[in-house]
């Protein structure tokens, strides 16, 4: 029942909200249609149920371990990844002439969401590999593509992004890993990388690490960072494997959640030569890596949304059958207890979960359509506009689901009461898994700086105006009270943008950015309310299920009444450049 409900949610967004059928009319997707795309979702649903879900709890209970010098995982992980690859999902978005299925990215992401909900830890291995392959396809040489892409696409090789180091997590300007050019054109790498997800395992023939490092003599800071392709075992030009490449496991890290995904500390070149290939131009590594990072950030948001949705569905089922207490207006002890989903406080918690989860999922899949429009739409102006919107919304698509997804999971635990706190139900695992998402692929604080410090303020706010025009078109002519509240929130953001652009022009950027997280929260609330409004309208327009449509409208009403009023005070904090946090001396704490 639960996975069928997830699948119905995905199809609602793809076909009713986003109108994915329109894409079949683009030349890039000629010959494809909704029937074919539903078949893809069918396959994903079946594989998620048969290969990903069965070992989810076991992998959480038994973390990866080292046995006879090799990293081991529970049974089922390797088989799940192999089934995923065999079904074509590793290459699903690639053109047919490159060995892919040529599917729209929106459909691919809708399918992948089902794997994330079933087992986010196992889904992380192909997630990283697909993002790495996309980056290699965009920036690698032809020889590098021939050497690695077929094997990444088949699942024979898996991949990682190796950015962080013990002393440099978010502050990548301070990385110390070095690269020395060799006579054959490759580079010798030395250094230590930490927090590397999927960095060591026996799930593939080898692991291809995409490593940030400094070439000897490179400029200081981020302008001196280059990107290297560093396989654990040397890969020959024909794809055959050579000797161990001295990418050595130092330690497995033990985590709160995501336990089925190995998290590692790696030493490069400590016990012998570790070779890698320079990808793209020297000193442009961070530019290339952000191709992977931005894709990964939306993927993190999607995973957070699906964990929130999974917890919400579990809470729904529990609250419908758990009988406790009597209605507030009728405390007659002679009457039987009622299901707890009839109590207003529980309804508040369920509405919050519904709004957070469904709004977040809707935003992430909307961003997926922007990827398709940016890359494949036949009209150049649409491609350009979609790229602008995607760039602006990426920090929100990462941060809102990963901030409010754990809140939804926390409420699911509360709905289940004492049972939610036990391992007899999955909601506590959903919370632990989801708690990573505000941290990795760029903390939410970094997303706030990116949004306010770069994306909203550059070019005089052109991207913001493009977003406002899109929102205006979606809301034009609608006058329900909750829409009026949403419009007021966006007008309040308009006012704040005017104030902030003046402050930035006056050289007060640092003062404004001291409260960037408050701005991100306010902006995210308004963005999610917009998507909830679009979803409610789509459900009412479809006429398929009146109860479901009323539920989406009710979630929008709840969000407008409870969350949107927070926008104004958050913005006031930013506008006045409130100095309390910035002026606090750490010694006072």
C-alpha positions as CSV (number, residue, x, y, z in Angstrom):
1,X,0.0,0.0,0.0
2,X,2.7,2.5,1.0
3,X,4.8,2.1,-2.2
4,X,1.7,2.2,-4.3
5,X,0.9,5.5,-2.6
6,X,4.4,6.8,-3.3
7,X,4.1,5.8,-6.9
8,X,0.7,7.6,-7.2
9,X,2.3,10.7,-5.8
10,X,5.1,10.7,-8.3
11,X,2.7,10.2,-11.2
12,X,0.5,13.0,-10.0
13,X,3.4,15.4,-10.1
14,X,4.7,14.2,-13.4
15,X,1.5,14.1,-15.4
16,X,-1.0,16.3,-13.6
17,X,1.2,19.1,-12.2
18,X,4.1,19.3,-14.6
19,X,2.3,18.1,-17.7
20,X,5.2,15.9,-18.8
21,X,3.2,14.8,-21.8
22,X,4.2,18.1,-23.5
23,X,7.8,16.9,-23.6
24,X,6.9,14.1,-26.1
25,X,6.3,16.8,-28.7
26,X,9.9,18.0,-28.5
27,X,12.3,16.6,-31.2
28,X,14.7,15.3,-28.5
29,X,12.0,12.9,-27.2
30,X,10.3,12.0,-30.5
31,X,8.6,8.6,-30.3
32,X,8.2,8.7,-26.5
33,X,5.0,9.2,-24.7
34,X,3.2,8.9,-21.3
35,X,2.6,5.1,-21.7
36,X,6.4,4.5,-22.1
37,X,7.2,6.7,-19.1
38,X,4.6,5.0,-16.9
39,X,6.3,1.7,-17.9
40,X,9.6,3.2,-16.6
41,X,7.9,4.1,-13.3
42,X,6.5,0.6,-13.2
43,X,9.9,-0.9,-13.5
44,X,11.3,1.4,-10.8
45,X,8.5,0.6,-8.5
46,X,9.0,-3.2,-8.9
47,X,12.8,-3.0,-8.4
48,X,12.5,-0.7,-5.4
49,X,10.1,-3.2,-3.8
50,X,12.1,-6.4,-4.8
51,X,15.7,-5.3,-4.5
52,X,16.0,-2.1,-2.5
53,X,13.4,-2.3,0.3
54,X,14.2,-5.8,1.6
55,X,17.6,-5.0,3.1
56,X,17.0,-1.4,4.2
57,X,16.5,-2.2,7.8
58,X,19.2,-4.8,8.0
59,X,21.8,-2.4,6.4
60,X,20.8,0.1,9.1
61,X,21.2,-2.4,11.9
62,X,24.6,-3.7,10.5
63,X,26.9,-1.0,9.2
64,X,29.6,-1.9,6.6
65,X,32.5,-3.6,8.2
66,X,36.0,-4.7,7.4
67,X,36.7,-8.4,7.0
68,X,40.1,-9.8,5.9
69,X,41.1,-6.4,4.7
70,X,38.0,-5.8,2.6
71,X,34.9,-3.7,3.2
72,X,31.8,-5.8,3.4
73,X,28.1,-4.8,3.2
74,X,25.0,-6.8,4.0
75,X,23.6,-9.2,1.4
76,X,21.4,-7.5,-1.2
77,X,23.3,-4.2,-1.7
78,X,25.4,-5.5,-4.6
79,X,22.4,-7.3,-6.2
80,X,20.3,-4.1,-6.0
81,X,22.9,-2.0,-7.7
82,X,23.3,-4.6,-10.4
83,X,19.6,-4.8,-11.0
84,X,19.4,-1.0,-11.2
85,X,22.1,-1.0,-13.8
86,X,20.7,-3.9,-15.8
87,X,17.4,-2.2,-16.1
88,X,19.1,0.8,-17.7
89,X,18.7,3.3,-14.9
90,X,22.4,4.3,-14.8
91,X,22.2,5.5,-18.4
92,X,18.4,6.3,-18.6
93,X,18.8,10.0,-19.4
94,X,21.6,9.5,-21.9
95,X,20.8,9.7,-25.7
96,X,20.2,6.3,-27.3
97,X,23.3,6.8,-29.6
98,X,25.4,7.0,-26.4
99,X,24.0,3.7,-25.0
100,X,21.2,5.3,-23.0
101,X,17.4,5.2,-23.0
102,X,17.1,8.9,-24.0
103,X,14.5,9.6,-21.3
104,X,13.6,13.0,-20.0
105,X,15.4,13.9,-16.8
106,X,12.1,14.5,-15.1
107,X,11.0,10.9,-15.7
108,X,14.4,9.6,-14.5
109,X,14.2,11.6,-11.3
110,X,10.6,10.5,-10.7
111,X,11.7,6.9,-11.0
112,X,14.8,7.4,-8.9
113,X,12.7,8.9,-6.1
114,X,11.1,5.5,-5.6
115,X,14.5,4.0,-5.0
116,X,15.4,6.7,-2.5
117,X,12.2,6.1,-0.5
118,X,12.8,2.4,-0.5
119,X,16.4,2.5,0.6
120,X,18.3,5.8,0.5
121,X,21.6,4.4,1.6
122,X,21.8,1.8,-1.3
123,X,20.4,4.4,-3.7
124,X,23.4,6.7,-2.8
125,X,25.9,4.5,-4.8
126,X,24.2,4.9,-8.2
127,X,23.2,8.5,-7.3
128,X,26.9,9.5,-7.0
129,X,27.9,7.4,-10.0
130,X,25.3,9.0,-12.3
131,X,26.3,12.5,-11.2
132,X,30.0,11.8,-11.8
133,X,29.3,10.3,-15.2
134,X,27.3,13.4,-16.2
135,X,30.2,15.6,-15.1
136,X,32.7,13.5,-17.0
137,X,30.5,13.6,-20.1
138,X,30.4,17.4,-19.9
139,X,34.0,18.1,-19.2
140,X,36.2,15.1,-19.9
141,X,38.3,14.4,-22.9
142,X,37.2,11.9,-25.5
143,X,39.8,9.4,-24.3
144,X,38.6,9.8,-20.7
145,X,35.0,9.2,-21.8
146,X,36.0,6.1,-23.7
147,X,38.0,4.8,-20.8
148,X,35.4,5.3,-18.1
149,X,31.9,6.1,-19.2
150,X,30.8,2.7,-20.5
151,X,31.8,1.1,-17.3
152,X,30.2,3.7,-15.1
153,X,27.0,3.3,-17.2
154,X,27.0,-0.4,-16.8
155,X,27.6,-0.4,-13.1
156,X,30.9,-2.2,-13.5
157,X,32.6,0.9,-11.9
158,X,31.0,3.0,-9.2
159,X,32.1,6.6,-8.5
160,X,32.6,9.1,-5.7
161,X,33.2,12.8,-5.3
162,X,36.3,13.3,-3.1
163,X,36.3,17.0,-2.1
164,X,36.6,17.2,1.7
165,X,39.7,16.8,3.9
166,X,40.1,16.5,7.6
167,X,40.9,20.3,7.9
168,X,38.8,21.4,4.9
169,X,35.1,20.4,4.8
170,X,33.0,23.4,3.6
171,X,36.1,25.5,3.2
172,X,37.5,24.0,0.0
173,X,39.9,26.9,-0.4
174,X,42.1,25.2,2.2
175,X,42.5,21.7,0.7
176,X,46.0,20.3,0.7
177,X,45.9,17.3,-1.6
178,X,48.7,17.7,-4.2
179,X,49.1,16.7,-7.8
180,X,52.5,16.4,-9.5
181,X,52.7,16.0,-13.3
182,X,54.3,12.9,-14.6
183,X,56.1,12.3,-18.0
184,X,53.2,10.3,-19.4
185,X,50.7,13.1,-18.9
186,X,49.1,11.7,-15.8
187,X,49.6,13.1,-12.3
188,X,50.8,11.7,-9.0
189,X,48.5,12.5,-6.1
190,X,49.2,12.6,-2.4
191,X,46.8,13.6,0.4
192,X,44.0,12.6,2.6
193,X,40.3,12.8,1.8
194,X,37.5,12.5,4.5
195,X,33.7,12.0,4.5
196,X,33.9,10.2,1.1
197,X,30.6,8.4,0.6
198,X,31.0,5.1,-1.2
199,X,34.8,5.5,-0.9
200,X,35.5,1.8,-0.2
201,X,33.5,-1.3,-0.9
202,X,33.3,-4.5,-2.9
203,X,30.2,-3.6,-4.9
204,X,32.0,-3.0,-8.2
205,X,35.1,-4.0,-10.0
206,X,36.7,-0.7,-9.0
207,X,35.8,2.8,-7.7
208,X,36.5,5.9,-9.7
209,X,37.2,8.9,-7.4
210,X,36.8,12.4,-8.7
211,X,39.3,14.3,-6.6
212,X,40.0,17.9,-6.0
213,X,43.7,18.7,-5.6
214,X,46.3,21.4,-6.2
215,X,48.9,21.1,-9.0
216,X,52.3,22.1,-7.7
217,X,52.7,25.8,-8.0
218,X,49.0,26.5,-8.3
219,X,47.5,29.8,-7.0
220,X,46.2,29.8,-3.4
221,X,42.5,29.6,-2.7
222,X,39.8,28.2,-4.9
223,X,41.4,29.5,-8.1
224,X,44.2,26.9,-7.7
225,X,42.0,23.8,-7.4
226,X,42.0,21.2,-10.2
227,X,39.9,18.1,-10.7
228,X,41.4,14.6,-11.3
229,X,40.0,11.2,-12.2
230,X,41.6,8.8,-9.8
231,X,40.6,5.1,-9.9
232,X,41.2,2.8,-7.0
233,X,42.7,0.3,-9.4
234,X,44.4,1.6,-12.5
235,X,42.2,1.5,-15.6
236,X,43.8,0.8,-18.9
237,X,42.6,2.5,-22.1
238,X,40.5,-0.5,-23.0
239,X,38.8,-0.5,-19.6
240,X,40.7,-3.5,-18.2
241,X,42.0,-3.2,-14.7
242,X,45.7,-2.9,-13.7
243,X,47.4,-2.7,-10.4
244,X,46.1,-1.2,-7.2
245,X,46.5,2.6,-7.5
246,X,47.3,3.3,-3.8
247,X,43.9,4.8,-2.8
248,X,44.0,3.3,0.6
249,X,41.2,3.1,3.2
250,X,42.2,4.6,6.5
251,X,38.9,4.2,8.3
252,X,35.2,3.7,8.0
253,X,33.1,6.3,9.8
254,X,30.2,5.3,12.0
255,X,27.1,7.4,11.4
256,X,23.8,8.3,12.9
257,X,22.0,7.3,9.7
258,X,22.6,6.5,6.0
259,X,24.4,3.5,7.6
260,X,24.3,1.3,4.5
261,X,26.4,3.8,2.6
262,X,30.1,3.5,3.4
263,X,31.6,6.7,4.7
264,X,35.4,6.8,4.6
265,X,38.7,8.4,5.1
266,X,41.1,7.8,2.2
267,X,44.9,8.2,1.8
268,X,46.2,8.9,-1.7
269,X,49.7,7.9,-2.5
270,X,50.8,7.2,1.0
271,X,52.3,3.7,0.3
272,X,53.2,4.1,-3.4
273,X,52.4,6.0,-6.6
274,X,48.7,7.1,-6.9
275,X,48.0,8.3,-10.5
276,X,45.2,10.3,-11.9
277,X,44.0,12.1,-15.0
278,X,43.5,15.9,-15.1
279,X,39.9,16.5,-16.1
280,X,39.4,19.7,-18.2
281,X,41.7,22.6,-17.7
282,X,44.0,23.1,-14.7
283,X,42.7,25.3,-11.9
284,X,39.1,25.0,-13.0
285,X,38.3,22.0,-10.9
286,X,35.7,23.7,-8.6
287,X,33.8,24.9,-11.7
288,X,33.6,21.4,-13.0
289,X,32.8,19.9,-9.6
290,X,29.9,22.3,-9.2
291,X,28.3,20.7,-12.2
292,X,28.2,17.5,-10.1
293,X,27.4,19.3,-6.9
294,X,24.4,21.2,-8.2
295,X,22.9,18.0,-9.6
296,X,23.7,16.3,-6.3
297,X,22.1,19.1,-4.3
298,X,18.8,18.7,-6.1
299,X,19.1,15.0,-5.6
300,X,19.7,15.5,-1.9
301,X,16.5,17.5,-1.7
302,X,14.6,14.8,-3.6
303,X,15.9,12.2,-1.2
304,X,14.9,14.3,1.8
305,X,11.5,14.8,0.3
306,X,11.0,11.1,-0.2
307,X,12.1,10.2,3.3
308,X,9.6,12.8,4.6
309,X,6.9,11.3,2.4
310,X,7.7,7.8,3.6
311,X,7.4,8.9,7.2
312,X,4.2,10.7,6.5
313,X,2.6,7.7,4.9
314,X,3.6,5.5,7.8
315,X,2.1,8.1,10.2
316,X,-1.1,8.2,8.2
317,X,-1.5,4.5,8.4
318,X,-0.8,4.3,12.1
319,X,-3.1,7.3,13.0
320,X,-6.0,5.7,11.1
321,X,-5.9,2.6,13.2
322,X,-4.6,3.7,16.6
323,X,-7.6,4.4,18.8
324,X,-7.1,6.7,21.8
325,X,-9.4,9.2,23.5
326,X,-12.7,10.8,22.5
327,X,-13.5,13.9,20.4
328,X,-13.0,17.3,22.2
329,X,-16.7,18.0,21.9
330,X,-17.9,14.7,23.1
331,X,-16.0,13.1,26.0
332,X,-18.6,10.4,26.7
333,X,-16.7,7.5,28.3
334,X,-19.4,5.1,27.2
335,X,-18.4,5.7,23.6
336,X,-15.4,3.8,22.1
337,X,-12.1,5.6,21.6
338,X,-11.7,7.2,18.2
339,X,-8.7,6.9,15.7
340,X,-6.2,9.5,16.7
341,X,-6.3,11.1,13.2
342,X,-9.6,12.6,14.4
343,X,-7.8,14.7,17.1
344,X,-7.0,18.3,15.9
345,X,-3.4,18.2,17.3
346,X,-2.7,15.1,15.3
347,X,-4.3,16.6,12.2
348,X,-1.9,19.6,12.6
349,X,1.0,17.2,12.6
350,X,-0.3,15.3,9.6
351,X,-1.0,18.4,7.6
352,X,2.5,19.7,8.4
353,X,4.1,16.5,7.1
354,X,1.9,16.5,4.0
355,X,2.8,20.1,3.2
356,X,6.5,19.7,3.9
357,X,6.8,16.4,2.0
358,X,4.6,17.1,-1.0
359,X,5.7,20.7,-1.4
360,X,9.4,19.6,-1.3
361,X,8.8,16.8,-3.8
362,X,7.0,19.1,-6.1
363,X,9.8,21.6,-6.1
364,X,12.5,19.0,-6.8
365,X,10.6,17.6,-9.7
366,X,9.9,21.1,-11.0
367,X,13.6,21.6,-11.0
368,X,14.0,18.4,-13.0
369,X,11.7,19.8,-15.7
370,X,13.9,22.9,-15.7
371,X,16.9,20.7,-16.5
372,X,15.0,19.2,-19.4
373,X,13.9,22.6,-20.6
374,X,17.4,24.0,-20.3
375,X,19.0,21.1,-22.2
376,X,16.4,19.8,-24.6
377,X,13.7,22.4,-25.3
378,X,13.6,23.4,-29.0
379,X,13.3,27.2,-28.2
380,X,16.6,28.9,-27.3
381,X,14.9,31.6,-25.2
382,X,13.1,28.9,-23.2
383,X,16.4,27.1,-22.7
384,X,18.1,30.2,-21.4
385,X,15.2,31.2,-19.1
386,X,15.0,27.7,-17.7
387,X,18.7,27.7,-16.9
388,X,18.3,31.0,-15.0
389,X,15.4,29.7,-12.9
390,X,17.2,26.4,-12.2
391,X,20.3,28.1,-11.0
392,X,18.2,30.3,-8.7
393,X,16.1,27.5,-7.2
394,X,18.9,25.0,-6.7
395,X,19.8,26.3,-3.2
396,X,16.1,26.1,-2.2
397,X,15.6,22.7,-3.7
398,X,18.5,21.4,-1.6
399,X,17.8,23.3,1.7
400,X,14.1,23.4,2.2
401,X,13.5,19.6,1.9
402,X,16.6,18.9,4.0
403,X,15.5,21.3,6.7
404,X,11.8,20.5,6.8
405,X,12.1,16.8,5.8
406,X,13.6,15.9,9.2
407,X,10.9,18.1,10.8
408,X,8.3,16.0,9.0
409,X,10.0,12.8,10.2
410,X,10.1,14.2,13.8
411,X,6.4,14.7,13.6
412,X,5.9,11.2,12.3
413,X,7.7,9.9,15.4
414,X,5.4,12.1,17.5
415,X,2.3,10.7,15.8
416,X,3.4,7.2,16.7
417,X,4.2,8.2,20.2
418,X,6.2,5.6,22.1
419,X,6.1,3.2,19.2
420,X,7.7,5.8,17.0
421,X,10.7,5.9,19.3
422,X,11.3,2.2,18.9
423,X,12.9,0.3,16.0
424,X,9.6,-1.6,15.6
425,X,8.6,1.1,13.1
426,X,10.7,2.7,10.4
427,X,10.0,6.4,11.3
428,X,13.0,6.7,13.6
429,X,15.3,5.4,10.8
430,X,13.8,7.9,8.4
431,X,14.6,10.7,10.8
432,X,18.2,9.5,11.3
433,X,18.8,9.0,7.6
434,X,17.3,12.4,6.8
435,X,19.3,14.3,9.4
436,X,22.4,14.0,7.1
437,X,20.7,16.0,4.3
438,X,21.1,19.5,5.8
439,X,24.8,18.8,6.1
440,X,26.2,17.1,3.0
441,X,26.6,18.5,-0.5
442,X,26.9,21.9,1.0
443,X,25.4,22.8,4.3
444,X,22.2,24.7,4.4
445,X,24.1,27.8,5.7
446,X,26.3,27.6,2.5
447,X,23.1,27.4,0.4
448,X,21.9,30.6,2.1
449,X,25.1,32.4,1.2
450,X,24.9,31.2,-2.3
451,X,21.2,32.3,-2.7
452,X,21.5,35.7,-1.2
453,X,25.2,36.5,-1.8
454,X,25.3,35.5,-5.5
455,X,22.2,34.2,-7.2
456,X,19.6,36.7,-6.1
457,X,21.8,39.8,-6.3
458,X,23.9,39.4,-9.4
459,X,22.8,41.2,-12.6
460,X,20.7,43.5,-10.5
461,X,18.2,40.8,-9.6
462,X,17.3,39.6,-13.1
463,X,16.9,35.9,-12.0
464,X,14.6,37.0,-9.2
465,X,12.4,39.0,-11.7
466,X,12.2,35.9,-13.9
467,X,11.0,33.8,-11.0
468,X,8.4,36.4,-10.0
469,X,7.1,36.5,-13.6
470,X,6.7,32.7,-13.5
471,X,4.9,32.8,-10.1
472,X,2.7,35.6,-11.3
473,X,1.7,33.6,-14.4
474,X,0.8,30.6,-12.2
475,X,-1.3,32.6,-9.7
476,X,-2.9,35.1,-12.1
477,X,-6.7,35.3,-11.7
478,X,-6.9,33.2,-8.5
479,X,-8.4,35.0,-5.5
480,X,-8.7,32.3,-2.8
481,X,-7.7,33.6,0.7
482,X,-4.7,31.3,0.8
483,X,-3.5,32.6,-2.5
484,X,-4.0,36.2,-1.3
485,X,-1.7,35.3,1.7
486,X,0.8,33.8,-0.7
487,X,0.8,36.9,-2.9
488,X,1.3,39.1,0.2
489,X,4.3,37.0,1.1
490,X,5.9,37.5,-2.3
491,X,5.2,41.2,-2.2
492,X,7.0,41.3,1.1
493,X,9.9,39.6,-0.5
494,X,9.8,42.1,-3.3
495,X,10.2,44.9,-0.7
496,X,13.0,43.1,1.0
497,X,14.8,42.6,-2.3
498,X,14.7,46.4,-3.0
499,X,16.2,47.1,0.4
500,X,18.9,44.4,0.1
501,X,20.0,45.4,-3.4
502,X,20.5,48.9,-2.1
503,X,22.5,47.6,0.9
504,X,24.7,45.4,-1.3
505,X,25.3,48.4,-3.6
506,X,26.3,50.5,-0.6
507,X,29.0,47.9,0.4
508,X,27.0,46.3,3.2
509,X,26.9,42.8,1.8
510,X,28.6,41.2,4.8
511,X,26.1,42.8,7.2
512,X,23.2,41.4,5.1
513,X,24.8,38.0,4.8
514,X,25.1,37.6,8.5
515,X,21.4,36.6,8.5
516,X,21.4,34.8,5.1
517,X,19.9,31.7,6.7
518,X,16.8,33.7,7.8
519,X,16.4,35.0,4.3
520,X,16.7,31.4,2.8
521,X,14.0,30.2,5.2
522,X,11.6,33.0,4.3
523,X,12.3,32.6,0.6
524,X,11.9,28.8,0.8
525,X,8.6,29.1,2.6
526,X,7.2,31.3,-0.2
527,X,8.6,29.0,-2.9
528,X,7.0,25.9,-1.3
529,X,3.7,27.7,-0.9
530,X,3.8,28.5,-4.6
531,X,4.4,24.9,-5.5
532,X,1.6,23.8,-3.1
533,X,-0.8,26.2,-4.8
534,X,0.1,24.9,-8.2
535,X,-0.4,21.3,-6.9
536,X,-3.8,22.1,-5.4
537,X,-5.0,23.7,-8.6
538,X,-3.7,20.7,-10.7
539,X,-5.6,18.3,-8.4
540,X,-8.8,20.2,-8.6
541,X,-8.4,20.6,-12.4
542,X,-7.9,16.9,-13.0
543,X,-11.2,15.9,-11.3
544,X,-9.8,12.4,-10.6
545,X,-10.2,12.2,-6.8
546,X,-12.2,14.8,-5.0
547,X,-10.9,13.7,-1.5
548,X,-7.3,13.9,-2.7
549,X,-7.9,17.3,-4.2
550,X,-9.5,18.6,-1.0
551,X,-6.5,17.2,0.9
552,X,-4.1,19.2,-1.3
553,X,-6.2,22.3,-0.8
554,X,-6.3,21.8,2.9
555,X,-2.5,21.4,3.1
556,X,-2.1,24.7,1.2
557,X,-4.5,26.4,3.6
558,X,-2.6,25.0,6.6
559,X,0.7,26.2,5.2
560,X,-0.7,29.7,4.4
561,X,-2.1,30.0,7.9
562,X,0.8,28.6,9.9
563,X,4.0,29.0,7.9
564,X,3.6,32.0,5.6
565,X,3.1,34.5,8.5
566,X,6.7,33.7,9.4
567,X,8.0,35.3,6.2
568,X,7.7,38.9,7.3
569,X,9.6,38.7,10.6
570,X,12.4,36.7,9.1
571,X,12.8,39.3,6.3
572,X,12.7,42.1,8.9
573,X,15.7,40.5,10.6
574,X,17.7,40.5,7.3
575,X,16.6,44.0,6.2
576,X,17.8,45.7,9.4
577,X,21.1,43.7,9.2
578,X,20.5,42.6,12.7
579,X,24.0,42.4,14.3
580,X,23.4,40.2,17.3
581,X,24.9,37.1,15.9
582,X,27.7,38.8,14.0
583,X,28.8,40.8,17.0
584,X,28.8,37.9,19.4
585,X,32.3,37.0,20.6
586,X,32.8,33.2,20.8
587,X,34.3,33.7,24.3
588,X,30.9,34.9,25.5
589,X,29.4,31.6,24.8
